[in-house]
C-alpha cells in the first residue's frame, strides 16, 4: 500500500497545481502578464507542495531528501502546465474538426 501512495503523490501535486493556476487565472481575468508566468509559478508552487509533503507526510512522496522533494514537486507542477496545454490542443483540434464537418455538410 505504501508504494501506491508514493506513486499517486506526483499526480496529486499536479492536480492541485493545475486547479490552483486555473483559479488564479480566472481571478486575474486571464491577464497576459500572468499567462506568461504560468510555467514558473507552477514549478515554484509544485516545489513548495513537494517540500510541504516531505515535511508533513514524508510517506506520500518518493523523496529521500529535501532536494529530491523539491525536484519532484517542481516537475509535478510543470506537468500541470503540460496537462493544461494538452487539454487546450485537444479542444482546439475538436473545434477545427467540427468547423470542417459544418463546411462539408
C-alpha positions in Angstrom: 0.0 0.0 0.0 2.9 2.4 0.7 4.2 2.2 -2.8 0.8 3.0 -4.2 0.6 6.2 -2.1 4.1 7.2 -3.3 3.1 6.8 -7.0 -0.1 8.8 -6.5 1.7 11.8 -4.9 3.0 13.2 -8.3 -0.4 13.3 -10.0 -1.9 14.7 -6.8 0.6 17.6 -6.7 0.0 18.2 -10.5 -3.8 18.3 -10.0 -3.6 20.7 -7.1 -1.3 23.0 -9.1 -3.5 22.7 -12.2 -6.6 23.8 -10.4 -4.9 26.5 -8.3 -3.4 28.0 -11.5 -6.8 27.9 -13.2 -8.4 29.6 -10.2 -5.8 32.3 -10.2 -6.1 32.7 -14.0 -9.8 33.4 -13.7 -9.3 35.7 -10.7 -6.9 37.9 -12.6 -9.2 37.9 -15.7 -6.8 35.9 -18.0 -4.1 38.6 -17.7 -1.5 38.1 -20.4 1.3 39.0 -18.0 0.1 36.2 -15.7 -0.2 33.8 -18.5 3.4 34.3 -19.4 4.4 33.4 -15.9 2.3 30.3 -15.5 5.1 27.7 -16.0 7.3 29.5 -13.5 4.5 29.8 -11.0 3.5 26.2 -11.5 7.1 25.0 -10.9 7.5 27.1 -7.8 4.1 26.1 -6.4 4.7 22.5 -7.1 8.2 22.6 -5.5 6.5 24.2 -2.4 4.0 21.4 -2.3 6.8 18.8 -2.7 8.7 20.4 0.3 5.5 20.6 2.3 4.7 16.9 1.6 8.3 16.0 2.5 8.0 17.6 6.0 4.3 17.0 6.8 3.8 13.5 5.3 7.1 12.0 4.2 5.5 8.7 3.4 3.5 10.0 0.5 6.4 11.4 -1.6 9.2 9.4 -3.2 12.0 11.5 -1.7 14.9 10.6 0.4 16.0 14.2 0.9 14.8 17.8 0.6 16.4 18.4 -2.8 14.6 15.4 -4.3 11.3 16.5 -2.8 11.9 20.0 -4.4 12.6 18.5 -7.8 9.7 16.1 -7.7 7.3 18.8 -6.7 8.7 21.3 -9.3 8.4 18.6 -12.0 4.9 17.8 -10.9 4.0 21.5 -11.1 5.4 21.8 -14.6 3.4 18.7 -15.6 0.3 20.6 -14.7 1.2 23.2 -17.3 1.8 20.4 -19.8 -1.6 18.9 -19.0 -3.3 22.3 -19.5 -1.7 22.6 -22.9 -2.7 19.0 -23.9 -6.3 19.8 -23.0 -6.2 23.1 -24.9 -4.8 21.5 -28.1 -7.3 18.7 -28.0 -10.1 21.2 -27.6 -8.7 23.3 -30.4 -8.4 20.2 -32.7 -12.0 19.3 -31.9 -13.2 22.8 -32.8 -11.3 22.7 -36.1 -12.8 19.2 -36.9 -16.3 20.5 -36.0 -15.9 23.5 -38.3 -14.7 21.2 -41.1 -17.7 19.0 -40.7 -20.0 22.0 -40.9 -18.3 23.2 -44.1 -18.5 19.7 -45.6 -22.2 19.4 -44.8 
